[in-house]
Amino acid sequence: MSRGDLDPKDWDLFRANAHKMLDKSIDKMENVNSGRVWSPVPTNLRNKFEEKLPVEGSTANNIINEILPYGVGNTHPRFFGWVHGAGTPSGIIADIASASMNVNAGGRDHVAPVIEKQVLKWCLEIMGMPIDGSGLIVSGTSVATIIAIKVARDQKIKNSREKGIIQGQLVGYTSEQSHSCIKQAFDVLGLGTDALRVVPCDENFEIDLKSLRKMISQDRANGFTPLCVVGTAGAVNVGAIDDLEGIATIAKSEDLWFHVDGAFGAAGLLGKLASDRLSGISHADSLAFDFHKWFQVNYEAGCVLFKSEAGHRSSFADRAEYLRGSERGLAGGDFWAVDYGPELSRGFRSLKVWAHLKEHGVEALGNSIDRNIRLAQYLENRIKSEKSLESMAPTPLNINCFRFASSSNLIGSNLDALNEEIVILLQERGIAVPSTTRINNQLAIRVNITNHRTQESDLDLLVDAILEIGEELIRNKVF
Ligand SMILES: Cc1ncc(COP(=O)(O)O)c(C=O)c1O
């Protein structure tokens, strides 16, 4: 029986407590359809965390028991905010196993790299990328994007790892609908956010290829070096999918790195309804996407994939003497994650991803994604059938943007404020969690469906509640 300084003094008690927690966690997952979607953290619970640094140990279990209802709410079928996956109960099992192993998956010869390599192989296949490509499991698309653009930078400027880059030397392109993590990657990598050219979109919120071509040639004429173009497969505001084939053609003819942000949308390749529009991903030099979004793996896990293993590796591999590999022993192994990304210490994310793919298979995941796309169409029709609701953007994938615009003659900022208040009240009353965004400079209620638990009845309930709250606010002359 283990007796480390920090191991349990009473293993039976520990086992009983662990089983209790497991039961509570399973209860939570089993009953996830009922109850409030989101609840603010009550003051008495907040206060329990405001205490002096513990000098002597006590139990944390009582408080851990109390926190379960106060998460983001994304396990609930009426969570529609931002882009969050809903997760699955089986994630608990993989997380228990990886916590007990306490693996550092940065390198060496053990089971984690074996599993990670297999998951990456499967992902290259799903995404239609070369099977001898490369990749890495990371925390999410934001980090995946930094890794991808760094590899692009290092391929373009051969000694950039040692010498850095000259300010203003490199420029990249992405649409005005792309996610802020791309700008962040330019910042983090020292390219500067000004170096990211924002290309206008067409009426479908997709990158305008004519403008892209024009901007590239203008930059060349002005002495800049175009580095990359980032296409979006499922843009965060309305779910638009850029013309990926079109971007790939331009990238090829202009000798630009082609990166795809497929944070949630790339998963659409698993289904039938969006896969045609996503097939251009196969031309990408790099792709960033998340398992914790539309794949429904529990938080957190994302991925970056590359067409070329050599290019990916050359951007990160540089191990010091104390990390030298060997032919045999624990320092062996042919996949050290540290050769493919900036993290040396990292957890065993690949286990839960592998277990998820193995348990459900890609067919069921694809069906669930297609069902979400159909639900977005259902909601679109429901919105169009209500005279107090106004659709504000097309629904190409899984996101609806609309607003309550009753007969009250409210316009401009008042209408924005009314819709903002509707969303806040929906959240505060625990009914549903949509989020907001701005479409053509007007505030929109944004409903994102990356949730395998959502049913038509959840969307009906949401619409009814929006209508009720909207009328209530008008009646009470709040606006
Ligand atoms: C299109 C898109 N790109 C990037 C991201 C960032 O992903 P992550 O939160 O996993 O870092 C998101 C997040 O919602 C997104 O929707």
The ligand as an ORCA input file, in Angstrom:
! r2SCAN-3c Opt
* xyz 0 1
  C     -13.820     29.562    -35.602
  C     -13.069     29.483    -34.292
  N     -11.730     29.550    -34.311
  C     -11.012     29.476    -33.167
  C     -11.617     29.331    -31.938
  C     -10.783     29.240    -30.701
  O     -10.787     27.907    -30.250
  P     -10.349     27.505    -28.769
  O     -11.363     28.174    -27.877
  O     -10.439     26.028    -28.731
  O      -8.985     28.008    -28.526
  C     -13.012     29.281    -31.880
  C     -13.696     29.184    -30.589
  O     -14.904     29.210    -30.491
  C     -13.758     29.350    -33.078
  O     -15.102     29.271    -33.096
*
